Amino acid sequence: MPNPRFPATRMRRNRRTPWLRELVRENVLTPADLIWPVFVIEGAGESEQVASMPGVERLSCDLLAAAAKDARGLGIPMIAIFPFVDPSLKTPDAKEAWNPDNLVCRAVKAIKDAVPDIGVMCDVALDPFNSDGHDGIVKGDVILNDETVECLVKQSICQAEAGCDVIAPSDMMDGRIAAIRAGLDESNLQDVAIMSYAAKYASGFYGPFRDAVGSGGALKGDKKTYQMDPGNTDEALREVEMDIDEGADMVMVKPGLPYLDIVRRVKDAFGMPTFAYNVSGEYAMLRGAGDAGWLHYDTVMMEMLLGFKRAGADGVLTYHAIDAAKILNG
C-alpha cells in the first residue's frame, strides 16, 4: 500500500502544541539520566574554581557532601569522584591510590554519611596519584600493563571498602576488568558494580580535566599506546565485547560528542547499559560560548544532552548535571 502524501499527510500536525510534542516525543531526558563528575580537594570549607572550566569547583569533603545532598534532591542518582592530590603524595608507584585514608576514600565516606541513597562512582586509574601523570606504571617510555593491573585491583578494593558503589576503570589497560572483578569477589565485595571506560579515545578534549585533577603538568609524552585511536570504530566494539566478557556491568564511551556513532554502535551491538562521558573540553566549549553570549547556554545544553539519549546512551556523565537537573525540575 503506498504511503499517504501531502495534503493527506501533514507532519506539522503533531508539532502544533506543546502537549502534542510531548505526547509523541521519542526520547526523553530526566535527572535520573545524569551522573555528576565532581572534584575533591583537601581541607574543610574549601572551594577552588577550575580556571579552564567556568562554573566548576574543586570542593573539600564537607562541601562535597553538602553538594551531593543537593544533587540527590534534584533527582541525580550518582556522582563520580575525582581527586586533586597533593603533589607531595604523588610517586612513580602511585601507592597513595590504595591508601585506605586517601582523599578519595574520605570523600566517599563523607558523602555516604551525608547522603546514603546517592550512588558513588570512583575512577580507577593511577594518573591522579602518579608522578608521571600516566594512567599506569611507567618504566622508561613504556606504560606497563600487567604491573598496572595489579595496582588497579588494590585501588578498586580500597575504594569499594570505603563505600563506593560503582568502580569505573578508566585506565585502558588490557585485562583489568577481569582482574578487578576477581579481586572484588574474593574480598566479599561482589555487589560492587563495574562501569568500564570500555571505549576511551586518545582525545584532545581532556585538557581541562587534567587541569582540574592536577595531572596535566606532570604528564610525560602522551597516552596513545593505551587509549584508542580516534579513527577506529570496529576496535571499539572489540574493546567493549572483551570488557563485557570479563565482567563489566555497564560500559562507557569517552569522549561523548565526537563519538556518538560509537555510542550507537555499542548500544545496538550489545544492548548493555551504555553511558557516554560529556568530557571537560566539551563542557568548556559550550559553557565558554554561553558565557560569551555566542550561544544560549540552557538551550544548547539541553539539546546536546538529549542528543546523547537519542544516540543510545542510557545515561550521561556531565558537568552540566546540576544546571540540567534544575531545568528539568522546572
C-alpha positions in Angstrom: 0.0 0.0 0.0 1.6 3.4 -0.9 2.4 5.8 1.8 0.0 8.7 2.0 1.3 12.0 0.8 0.5 15.7 1.3 -2.1 17.0 1.8 -3.5 13.9 3.5 -0.3 13.7 5.5 0.8 16.8 7.3 3.8 16.3 9.5 3.3 19.6 11.3 0.0 18.3 12.9 2.0 16.6 15.7 4.1 19.7 16.3 1.4 22.4 16.7 1.1 22.4 20.5 3.4 21.7 23.4 1.3 18.8 24.7 1.3 17.2 21.3 5.0 17.5 21.0 5.4 15.9 24.5 3.0 13.1 23.6 4.9 12.0 20.5 8.4 12.7 21.7 10.7 9.7 21.0 13.5 10.4 23.5 13.2 12.0 26.9 15.9 13.3 29.3 15.3 13.2 33.0 17.6 13.9 36.0 17.9 10.1 36.5 19.9 10.0 33.3 22.6 12.2 34.7 25.8 11.4 36.6 27.7 14.4 38.0 31.5 14.3 38.0 33.0 16.2 40.9 36.4 17.2 42.1 37.6 16.9 45.7 40.4 18.7 47.5 41.9 18.6 50.9 40.8 20.8 53.8 37.5 21.9 55.3 35.2 24.6 53.9 37.5 24.9 50.9 36.5 25.5 47.3 38.6 26.4 44.2 37.4 27.5 40.8 38.8 25.3 37.9 40.1 28.1 35.6 39.5 26.2 32.4 36.0 25.0 33.4 33.9 28.1 34.3 31.3 27.2 36.9 33.1 24.1 38.1 34.8 24.0 41.5 37.0 21.7 43.5 35.4 21.1 46.9 36.6 19.8 50.2 34.9 16.7 51.6 32.5 18.6 53.8 31.3 20.9 51.0 31.2 18.0 48.6 28.9 16.0 50.9 26.6 19.0 51.0 26.7 19.3 47.2 25.9 15.6 46.9 22.8 16.2 49.1 21.6 19.0 46.8 22.3 16.8 43.7 20.2 14.0 45.2 17.4 16.4 45.9 17.4 17.3 42.2 16.9 13.6 41.3 20.5 12.9 40.2 21.2 9.3 41.1 25.0 9.2 41.2 28.1 11.3 41.4 31.6 10.4 40.2 34.6 11.4 42.4 37.9 12.7 41.0 40.7 13.9 43.4 43.1 16.8 43.3 46.0 15.1 45.0 48.7 16.9 46.9 51.8 16.7 44.7 53.9 15.6 47.6 51.9 12.3 47.7 52.5 11.5 44.0 55.1 8.8 43.4 56.2 6.6 40.5 54.4 3.6 42.0 51.2 5.6 42.8 50.8 3.9 46.1 48.6 6.6 47.5 45.9 5.2 45.2 45.3 2.3 47.6 45.8 4.1 50.9 42.5 3.5 52.8 42.7 7.0 54.2 43.4 8.8 50.9 41.4 11.7 49.7 39.0 9.6 47.5 38.2 7.2 50.3 37.5 10.1 52.8 35.3 11.7 50.2 33.3 8.5 49.7 32.7 8.1 53.4 31.7 11.8 53.9 29.2 11.6 51.0 27.7 8.2 52.1 27.4 9.5 55.7 25.5 12.6 54.5 23.5 11.1 51.6 23.2 7.3 52.0 20.9 7.0 49.0 23.1 8.6 46.4 25.3 6.3 44.2 29.0 7.0 44.4 31.3 6.1 41.5 35.1 6.1 41.7 37.6 6.5 38.9 40.1 3.7 38.8 43.4 4.9 37.2 46.7 5.9 38.5 47.1 9.4 36.9 46.0 11.5 39.9 48.5 9.6 42.1 51.3 9.0 39.6 54.2 11.5 39.5 54.4 10.7 35.7 50.8 11.7 35.1 50.0 8.4 33.3 47.2 6.0 34.0 49.7 3.2 34.6 53.1 2.4 36.0 55.9 3.9 33.8 59.2 2.2 33.1 61.3 4.2 30.7 59.0 5.1 27.9 56.7 2.1 28.4 53.4 2.1 30.4 53.5 -1.4 32.0 50.2 -3.3 31.6 50.3 -6.2 34.0 52.0 -4.4 36.8 49.5 -1.6 36.5 46.6 -4.0 36.6 47.8 -5.3 40.0 47.8 -1.8 41.3 44.3 -1.1 39.9 42.9 -4.2 41.7 44.3 -2.8 45.0 42.9 0.6 44.3 39.4 -0.8 43.4 39.2 -2.9 46.6 40.3 0.1 48.7 37.6 2.3 47.2 34.9 -0.4 47.5 35.7 -1.0 51.1 35.3 2.8 51.7 31.7 2.5 50.4 32.0 3.1 46.7 29.0 1.6 44.7 30.4 1.6 41.2 34.1 1.0 40.3 34.9 2.8 37.0 38.3 1.8 35.5 39.4 4.5 33.0 43.0 3.3 32.5 42.5 1.2 29.3 44.9 -1.5 30.4 44.3 -4.9 28.9 42.7 -7.5 31.2 41.9 -5.1 34.1 38.1 -5.8 34.2 38.6 -9.5 34.8 41.3 -8.9 37.4 39.2 -6.2 39.3 36.1 -8.4 39.2 38.0 -11.3 40.7 39.6 -9.1 43.3 36.3 -7.6 44.4 34.6 -11.0 44.6 37.5 -12.5 46.6 37.2 -9.6 49.0 33.5 -10.3 49.5 32.6 -7.2 47.5 30.6 -9.0 44.9 27.7 -6.4 44.9 30.0 -3.6 43.8 29.3 -2.9 40.1 31.9 -2.1 37.4 31.3 0.6 34.8 34.1 0.2 32.3 35.5 3.0 30.3 35.4 0.4 27.5 36.0 2.7 24.5 38.2 5.6 25.7 39.9 7.5 22.9 43.2 9.4 22.9 41.5 12.8 22.7 42.4 16.4 22.9 39.2 17.1 24.8 40.6 16.1 28.1 42.8 19.2 28.8 40.5 21.0 31.3 40.0 17.8 33.3 43.8 17.3 33.6 43.9 20.9 35.0 41.2 20.0 37.4 43.0 17.0 38.9 46.5 18.4 38.5 47.8 15.7 36.3 48.4 17.7 33.1 51.7 19.4 34.2 53.2 16.0 35.3 52.3 14.1 32.1 55.3 13.0 30.1 54.6 12.1 26.5 51.1 11.1 25.5 48.6 8.3 26.2 48.3 6.9 22.6 49.7 3.5 23.5 46.8 2.6 25.7 43.9 5.0 24.7 42.2 4.3 21.4 42.9 5.9 18.0 40.2 8.3 17.1 40.0 6.8 13.6 38.8 3.4 14.8 35.3 2.1 15.3 35.4 -1.7 14.9 38.2 -1.7 17.5 35.8 -0.1 20.0 33.3 -3.0 19.6 36.1 -5.4 20.3 37.2 -3.5 23.4 33.6 -3.4 24.7 33.0 -7.0 24.0 36.1 -8.0 25.9 35.1 -5.9 28.9 31.6 -7.4 28.9 33.1 -10.9 28.8 35.4 -10.0 31.7 32.5 -8.9 33.9 31.7 -5.3 33.3 28.1 -4.5 34.4 28.0 -1.2 32.4 30.1 0.3 29.6 31.1 3.8 28.7 32.2 5.7 25.6 34.6 8.6 26.2 34.6 11.4 24.9 30.9 11.9 24.1 30.1 14.4 21.4 32.7 13.4 18.8 31.9 9.7 19.3 28.1 9.5 19.2 28.5 7.0 16.3 30.4 4.7 18.7 27.6 5.1 21.4 25.0 3.9 18.8 27.2 1.0 17.6 27.9 -0.2 21.1 24.2 0.0 22.2 23.0 -1.7 19.0 25.6 -4.5 19.2 25.4 -5.4 22.8 22.2 -4.0 24.4 24.2 -3.3 27.6 23.7 -0.3 29.9 25.7 2.2 27.9 27.0 5.6 29.1 28.7 8.5 27.5 31.1 10.9 29.1 30.4 14.5 28.1 34.0 15.5 28.9 35.7 18.6 30.2 36.6 20.0 26.8 33.1 19.6 25.5 31.8 21.4 28.7 34.3 24.2 28.4 33.4 24.9 24.8 29.7 25.1 25.4 30.0 27.0 28.7 32.5 29.4 27.3 30.3 30.2 24.3 27.3 30.6 26.5 29.2 33.0 28.8 30.4 35.0 25.8 26.8 35.3 24.5 27.5 33.4 21.3 25.1 30.6 22.2 22.1 30.4 24.6 23.6 28.2 27.2 20.5 26.5 28.6 19.0 25.7 25.2 22.1 24.2 23.6 23.0 22.3 26.8 19.6 20.6 26.9 19.7 19.9 23.1 23.2 18.3 23.5 22.2 16.1 26.4 19.1 14.9 24.6 21.4 14.1 21.7 23.2 11.6 23.9 20.0 9.8 24.7 19.0 9.8 21.0 22.3 8.2 20.1 21.5 5.3 22.5 23.1 6.3 25.8 21.3 5.2 28.9 22.9 8.0 30.9 25.5 10.8 30.6 28.4 11.8 32.8 28.3 15.6 32.5 29.5 18.7 34.4 26.2 20.2 33.3 24.3 17.8 35.5 23.2 20.4 38.2 22.2 23.0 35.6 20.3 20.5 33.6 18.5 18.9 36.6 17.3 22.3 37.7 15.8 23.0 34.3 14.2 19.5 34.2 12.7 20.1 37.6 11.1 23.4 36.4 
